[in-house]
Structure formats: C-alpha cells, structure tokens
C-alpha cells in the first residue's frame, strides 16, 4: 500500500509491517520518481522484539505488584516467550516442597497427556530437564532428549510427542529454596542461542517474583484467618 501511494503521489512514503512467511518485522521507505519506484527495506525484527519484551515485562511486573492471580501471570510469561520465539513450546513447572515433587503450571502448548505424565514426579539428578534443574539449581540444556541420560526414564514420552530438545531454567526464592523452572521444548535437536538463554533467565526471574508474591499473600491470608 505504501509503495502504491508513493508511486501515485510521486513522493517518498515510509511503511512498516510483519511478514508471517519470513517471521520478520520490517520498515522501509518508498521513493517515487519520474522513472519508477525505489524501495528501501530494513529488517527491524530484533528491535521490535526488544520493545515488546520490555513492554510486556513492565506489564507483568505491574500485574504482580497489584496481586493478580498467579496462574494468569505465569501464563503471560509462557505466551510471551512463545510469541517472541516462534516454534518454541514453553511451560512452567512448580516445586511442591511438601512432597518434593513437580507440579504442572501453565503449558498451553503441551499435550494434556504429557502434562499429566509429568505432574507429581519427584525431582532428582536424572528427572528430565525440569526435575534435574530444580534439584541442582542450575540450567539444564538437553540438546537431544533421545540420547540425554537425564531423559532415559521419559524417552518414550518425549518421542511420542516429538519433543526433541528441552531447556530448563530453574528459579528460586531469595533464600535459595527451589520454586520451579521455566522450560522450553523444541521439535528439533539444538542448543539455545544467547538471545534465547537471556530471555529464559529474565522470564524465570519474573516467575520467581510472581511465585514468591503469591506465597507471601497466602501466608498473610492464613495469618489473618488465625487471628480472626
């Protein structure tokens, strides 16, 4: 549309948009002249993603501050990661200290049968990517779930659903106790890029804030109930 307008009016016209085919944001300018049209196009995907990431972070942190429900906050984090990284499937697993087990949080892109199979599993040194990450307190990158020894007990499960790689970033309380982890699944065997790791770390930190805020609110409500 910008090109047609520039050609019809014989002037320079800026334009921008998103290509769903290429998965890219672009911006450009169409310059019309008596002999035709010159179009300059620039890939602005990274800057647009950075702007969106910053804006969504502020909105989620603001929602946490006013006490919006935890489930909704965690789902916003999951959907933000998936939006910024097309092809990824993101999920949150929470740690249940009373049982030492994992509990499934928001994971809209994972099959219900897969979530049900993971829910309630104990954490440990060979408990997939999420259980191992929560147990060790360190990020776990399983480039190939079909050969990674930490996935040996769950190999038929991930193969059935085509989950070739899994990266899990744990998050803890300020005192260092495990709270959960943010996990990303890929349908191809590969390592995360530096940008993907940075996003994982940032969003896992936001998850920690949200979970601690919800836990503190529950303690306050329990205290008020005992007082009454």
C-alpha positions in Angstrom: 0.0 0.0 0.0 2.8 2.4 0.8 4.5 1.7 -2.5 1.3 2.3 -4.5 0.7 5.5 -2.6 4.2 6.7 -3.2 4.0 5.9 -6.9 0.6 7.6 -7.3 1.6 10.7 -5.4 5.2 10.9 -6.6 6.7 11.3 -3.1 8.6 9.4 -0.5 6.4 7.3 1.8 7.5 5.3 4.9 5.9 1.9 5.6 6.3 -1.0 8.1 4.8 -4.4 8.7 5.2 -8.0 9.6 5.9 -10.9 7.2 4.2 -14.1 8.6 6.0 -16.1 5.8 9.5 -14.9 6.9 8.7 -14.3 10.6 10.2 -10.8 10.3 9.3 -7.3 11.1 10.4 -4.8 8.5 10.4 -1.0 7.9 11.2 0.9 4.8 10.6 3.9 2.6 9.3 4.0 -1.0 10.8 6.8 -3.2 8.9 7.7 -6.3 10.4 9.4 -9.3 9.5 10.0 -12.9 11.2 6.8 -13.9 9.7 4.4 -11.4 10.0 3.5 -7.7 12.9 2.8 -5.4 12.1 0.8 -2.2 14.5 0.5 0.7 13.6 -2.2 3.3 15.3 -2.9 6.7 14.8 -5.9 9.0 13.8 -4.4 12.4 12.8 -7.7 14.0 15.3 -7.6 16.8 14.4 -4.0 17.8 10.7 -4.8 17.7 11.1 -7.9 19.8 13.2 -6.0 22.3 10.5 -3.3 22.5 7.8 -5.9 23.0 9.8 -7.7 25.6 10.4 -4.6 27.7 6.8 -3.5 27.5 5.5 -6.9 28.5 7.9 -7.2 31.3 6.7 -4.0 32.8 3.1 -5.0 32.4 3.6 -8.4 34.0 5.6 -6.9 36.9 2.8 -4.3 37.4 0.2 -7.0 37.5 2.2 -9.0 40.0 2.5 -5.9 42.2 -1.3 -5.4 42.4 -1.8 -9.1 43.2 -3.3 -10.6 40.1 -3.7 -14.4 40.2 -0.5 -16.4 39.9 -1.8 -18.7 37.2 -2.5 -15.8 34.9 0.8 -14.2 35.5 2.7 -17.4 34.7 0.7 -18.0 31.6 1.5 -14.5 30.3 5.2 -15.3 30.8 4.8 -18.6 28.8 2.9 -16.9 26.0 5.4 -14.1 25.8 8.3 -16.4 25.3 6.4 -18.4 22.6 5.4 -15.2 20.8 9.0 -14.0 20.7 10.4 -17.4 19.7 8.1 -19.0 17.0 8.3 -22.7 17.0 9.1 -23.0 20.8 6.8 -24.6 23.3 7.1 -23.1 26.8 5.9 -24.3 30.2 6.2 -23.6 33.9 6.8 -26.4 36.4 6.4 -25.6 40.1 8.1 -27.2 43.0 5.9 -28.7 45.8 8.1 -28.7 49.0 5.7 -30.9 50.9 6.2 -33.8 48.5 9.5 -32.9 46.8 7.7 -33.3 43.5 7.0 -31.2 40.4 3.6 -29.7 39.7 2.5 -28.6 36.2 1.9 -24.9 35.8 0.8 -23.1 32.6 1.8 -25.0 29.5 -0.8 -24.2 26.8 1.3 -25.7 24.0 1.9 -29.1 25.6 -0.4 -32.0 25.1 -2.6 -32.7 28.2 -1.4 -36.3 28.3 2.2 -35.2 28.5 1.5 -32.7 31.3 -0.4 -35.4 33.2 2.6 -37.8 33.0 5.0 -35.2 34.4 2.7 -33.9 37.2 3.7 -35.2 40.6 7.1 -36.7 39.6 9.9 -36.2 42.1 12.8 -34.0 41.3 16.3 -35.6 41.2 19.6 -35.8 39.3 18.0 -37.7 36.4 14.5 -36.4 36.3 14.4 -35.0 32.8 15.4 -31.4 32.3 12.9 -29.8 34.7 13.3 -32.1 37.7 17.1 -32.1 37.3 17.2 -28.3 37.0 15.1 -27.8 40.2 17.3 -30.4 42.0 20.6 -28.9 41.0 19.6 -25.3 40.9 21.3 -24.9 37.5 20.1 -24.5 34.0 19.8 -27.9 32.1 20.1 -28.0 28.4 19.1 -31.3 26.8 20.1 -30.9 23.2 18.7 -34.3 22.3 16.2 -35.9 24.6 16.6 -39.2 22.7 20.1 -39.6 23.9 20.4 -37.4 27.0 20.9 -39.7 30.1 18.7 -37.4 32.2 15.8 -38.3 30.0 16.2 -42.1 29.9 13.1 -42.7 32.0 11.0 -40.4 29.9 12.3 -41.1 26.4 9.2 -42.9 25.1 7.1 -40.0 26.3 9.1 -37.2 24.6 9.5 -39.2 21.4 5.7 -39.8 21.3 5.1 -36.1 21.3 8.0 -35.1 19.1 9.9 -33.1 21.8 13.4 -33.3 20.5 15.1 -30.8 22.8 14.3 -29.3 26.2 16.0 -26.4 28.0 15.0 -25.7 31.7 15.9 -22.6 33.7 15.2 -23.1 37.5 14.1 -20.2 39.7 14.4 -20.0 43.4 13.3 -17.8 46.3 15.6 -15.1 47.6 16.8 -17.5 50.3 17.7 -20.0 47.6 15.0 -22.6 48.0 13.6 -24.1 44.7 10.3 -22.6 43.5 10.1 -24.1 40.0 11.5 -23.8 36.5 10.7 -22.3 33.1 11.1 -24.9 30.3 11.3 -24.6 26.5 10.8 -27.5 24.2 11.9 -27.7 20.6 10.9 -30.1 17.8 14.5 -30.1 16.5 17.7 -31.1 18.3 19.7 -27.9 19.0 21.2 -25.7 21.7 19.7 -22.4 22.7 21.1 -19.2 21.3 22.5 -16.4 23.6 19.2 -14.5 23.0 17.1 -17.4 24.0 19.1 -18.0 27.1 18.8 -14.3 28.1 15.0 -14.5 27.6 14.8 -17.7 29.7 16.8 -16.1 32.6 14.8 -12.9 32.6 11.4 -14.6 32.4 12.4 -17.2 35.0 13.3 -14.3 37.4 9.9 -12.8 36.8 8.3 -16.2 37.6 10.2 -16.2 40.9 8.8 -12.8 41.8 5.3 -13.9 40.9 5.5 -17.2 42.9 7.1 -15.5 46.0 4.4 -12.8 45.9 1.7 -15.4 45.8 3.3 -17.4 48.6 3.6 -14.2 50.8 -0.1 -13.4 50.1 -1.2 -16.9 51.1 0.8 -16.5 54.4 -0.8 -13.2 55.1 -4.3 -14.6 54.5 -3.6 -17.6 56.7 -2.3 -15.3 59.5 -5.4 -13.2 59.3 -7.6 -16.3 59.4 -5.8 -17.5 62.6 -6.2 -14.0 64.1 -9.9 -14.0 63.4 
